[in-house]
Amino acid sequence: MSETTIAPASARTESAAPAVREVGIIMNGVSGRMGYRQHLVRSILAIREQGGIELPDGTRLTVRPLLVGRSEAKLAELAAKHGIEDYTSDLDAALADPRWEIYADFLVTKARSSALRKAIAAGKTIYTEKPTAETVEEALELARLAADAGVKTGVVHDKLYLPGLQKLKRLIDSGFFGRILSVRGEFGYWVFEGDWQPAQRPSWNYRAEDGGGIIVDMFPHWNYVLENLFGKVETVYAHAAVHIADRWDERGEHYTATAEDAAYGVFELAGGVVAQINSSWTVRVNRDELVEFHVDGTHGSAVVGLFGAKIQSRNATPKPVWNPDLADAHDYDADWAEVPTNDVFQNGFKQQWEEFLLSFATGSEYEFDLLSGARGVQLAEAGLRSSSEGRKIEIVPLSLD
Ligand SMILES: NC(=O)c1ccc[n+]([C@@H]2O[C@H](COP(=O)([O-])OP(=O)(O)OC[C@H]3O[C@@H](n4cnc5c(N)ncnc54)[C@H](O)[C@@H]3O)[C@@H](O)[C@H]2O)c1
């Protein structure tokens, strides 16, 4: 068994002032891309640096991370770099220790469900990256296990916290659109093949056998974006494509991509909105941002990205006339007005962590839970099935019963 460096309990309580509650968080997979940058550095360490979050009764909730991973050496390096006292490669020991109340998971998708299962069995509060599992059966089972064990769960829904999407939510809530008709989403950028320039995403993303594929990666996001902004997804038609089969991995070795690098999806939503979203790692960007949603409504339209949002109202809509014989001199871009920011938006992962921690401490309901995560996995699974069977798939409502 590897040696752990978990600080003894006695060393941890000495400095706690009466109005401070410290929560210990097991952070598994913290050396990975998401685990390190978004969850450790941008969220938990940022929350630690600001002195935690304030609870409604005035108490401050502070955070104490326990770094968990397979390589003790990597963890030691991270811990030293960021002044973190606790790290271990022994997940079971961490789960058995009541000082760590929350289990957070940023592992590769394939390794997630077995770790979540253990953490639920240990009675930990769960916070996890998406997708929550590889199949909807497994995702739903995890949600049921957590409900039966009475543990609170949270799943990363980061796209909802993007400034652009928060502006979109405000536009929807204000009634700007009238009746929303359709949503067209474009997500993607060029991911290098890895031969003449290293790929900027891990190679497992392109191997189905390792849990890869853009549908499994992105449809869970599209599910919560669509259901929280426009309506629950009722049907999906998707076409998946492996456009580039020859790729080179982190060691420069050639492999054959077995998972789709692009997906073209059409989603029918409750209430009648039609959404069409292209997701692609094989597209060269010709838009303002890496993701953009174009929303058309009877009274107005909007184009929102990660940060920006521009609108065109019914009364400012030009009247184009189709004429292929004449070059069109109209400046269509000029018909759009920028939505002012008006708020200070913080990192979305951090904002969601703060909301989850608040819900954890106050015991309030948390809606972005493992059941919501399971709906995301369900949409991904239905998208893959739609593509392989070449037909539209109905999404049946999931429940814990
Ligand atoms: N919310 C988002 O926007 C977003 C973006 C990208 C990825 N993700 C999700 O985050 C997760 C991690 O993705 P990433 O891009 O950081 O991947 P990554 O490959 O950079 O990191 C994966 C982590 O898992 C660990 N790991 C790998 N195989 C393991 C195994 N068999 N057992 C235990 N640990 C193992 C690695 O050591 C590493 O710490 C994935 O589930 C992915 O779907 C979410």
Ligand as a Chemical Component Dictionary entry (heavy atoms), coordinates in Angstrom:
data_LIG
# 
_chem_comp.id                   LIG 
_chem_comp.type                 NON-POLYMER 
_chem_comp.pdbx_formal_charge   0 
_chem_comp.three_letter_code    LIG 
# 
loop_
_chem_comp_atom.comp_id 
_chem_comp_atom.atom_id 
_chem_comp_atom.alt_atom_id 
_chem_comp_atom.type_symbol 
_chem_comp_atom.charge 
_chem_comp_atom.model_Cartn_x 
_chem_comp_atom.model_Cartn_y 
_chem_comp_atom.model_Cartn_z 
_chem_comp_atom.pdbx_ordinal 
LIG N1  N1  N 0  -17.113 19.929 -18.317 1  
LIG C1  C1  C 0  -16.363 20.036 -19.389 2  
LIG O1  O1  O 0  -16.418 20.999 -20.114 3  
LIG C2  C2  C 0  -15.401 18.937 -19.739 4  
LIG C3  C3  C 0  -14.415 19.172 -20.705 5  
LIG C4  C4  C 0  -13.521 18.147 -20.992 6  
LIG C5  C5  C 0  -13.623 16.917 -20.340 7  
LIG N2  N2  N 1  -14.617 16.734 -19.423 8  
LIG C6  C6  C 0  -14.750 15.433 -18.720 9  
LIG O2  O2  O 0  -13.759 15.391 -17.708 10 
LIG C7  C7  C 0  -13.245 14.068 -17.586 11 
LIG C8  C8  C 0  -11.716 14.107 -17.673 12 
LIG O3  O3  O 0  -11.346 14.599 -18.942 13 
LIG P1  P1  P 0  -9.914  15.262 -19.197 14 
LIG O4  O4  O 0  -9.988  15.908 -20.529 15 
LIG O5  O5  O -1 -9.497  16.056 -18.014 16 
LIG O6  O6  O 0  -9.008  13.930 -19.322 17 
LIG P2  P2  P 0  -7.487  13.711 -18.907 18 
LIG O7  O7  O 0  -7.064  12.518 -19.689 19 
LIG O8  O8  O 0  -6.704  14.974 -19.050 20 
LIG O9  O9  O 0  -7.538  13.384 -17.340 21 
LIG C9  C9  C 0  -8.077  12.179 -16.857 22 
LIG C10 C10 C 0  -7.636  11.861 -15.440 23 
LIG O10 O10 O 0  -8.034  10.492 -15.154 24 
LIG C11 C11 C 0  -6.892  9.737  -14.708 25 
LIG N3  N3  N 0  -7.044  8.360  -15.202 26 
LIG C12 C12 C 0  -6.889  7.947  -16.480 27 
LIG N4  N4  N 0  -7.165  6.621  -16.562 28 
LIG C13 C13 C 0  -7.509  6.206  -15.315 29 
LIG C14 C14 C 0  -7.869  4.944  -14.750 30 
LIG N5  N5  N 0  -7.960  3.850  -15.500 31 
LIG N6  N6  N 0  -8.122  4.882  -13.424 32 
LIG C15 C15 C 0  -8.057  5.999  -12.658 33 
LIG N7  N7  N 0  -7.687  7.211  -13.144 34 
LIG C16 C16 C 0  -7.426  7.322  -14.459 35 
LIG C17 C17 C 0  -5.692  10.454 -15.293 36 
LIG O11 O11 O 0  -4.542  10.184 -14.532 37 
LIG C18 C18 C 0  -6.139  11.920 -15.192 38 
LIG O12 O12 O 0  -5.918  12.405 -13.878 39 
LIG C19 C19 C 0  -13.928 13.233 -18.666 40 
LIG O13 O13 O 0  -14.972 12.482 -18.110 41 
LIG C20 C20 C 0  -14.488 14.262 -19.620 42 
LIG O14 O14 O 0  -15.682 13.817 -20.240 43 
LIG C21 C21 C 0  -15.483 17.705 -19.109 44 
# 
loop_
_chem_comp_bond.comp_id 
_chem_comp_bond.atom_id_1 
_chem_comp_bond.atom_id_2 
_chem_comp_bond.value_order 
_chem_comp_bond.pdbx_ordinal 
LIG N1  C1  SING 1  
LIG C1  O1  DOUB 2  
LIG C1  C2  SING 3  
LIG C2  C3  SING 4  
LIG C2  C21 DOUB 5  
LIG C3  C4  DOUB 6  
LIG C4  C5  SING 7  
LIG C5  N2  DOUB 8  
LIG N2  C6  SING 9  
LIG N2  C21 SING 10 
LIG C6  O2  SING 11 
LIG C6  C20 SING 12 
LIG O2  C7  SING 13 
LIG C7  C8  SING 14 
LIG C7  C19 SING 15 
LIG C8  O3  SING 16 
LIG O3  P1  SING 17 
LIG P1  O4  DOUB 18 
LIG P1  O5  SING 19 
LIG P1  O6  SING 20 
LIG O6  P2  SING 21 
LIG P2  O7  DOUB 22 
LIG P2  O8  SING 23 
LIG P2  O9  SING 24 
LIG O9  C9  SING 25 
LIG C9  C10 SING 26 
LIG C10 O10 SING 27 
LIG C10 C18 SING 28 
LIG O10 C11 SING 29 
LIG C11 N3  SING 30 
LIG C11 C17 SING 31 
LIG N3  C12 SING 32 
LIG N3  C16 SING 33 
LIG C12 N4  DOUB 34 
LIG N4  C13 SING 35 
LIG C13 C14 SING 36 
LIG C13 C16 DOUB 37 
LIG C14 N5  SING 38 
LIG C14 N6  DOUB 39 
LIG N6  C15 SING 40 
LIG C15 N7  DOUB 41 
LIG N7  C16 SING 42 
LIG C17 O11 SING 43 
LIG C17 C18 SING 44 
LIG C18 O12 SING 45 
LIG C19 O13 SING 46 
LIG C19 C20 SING 47 
LIG C20 O14 SING 48 
# 
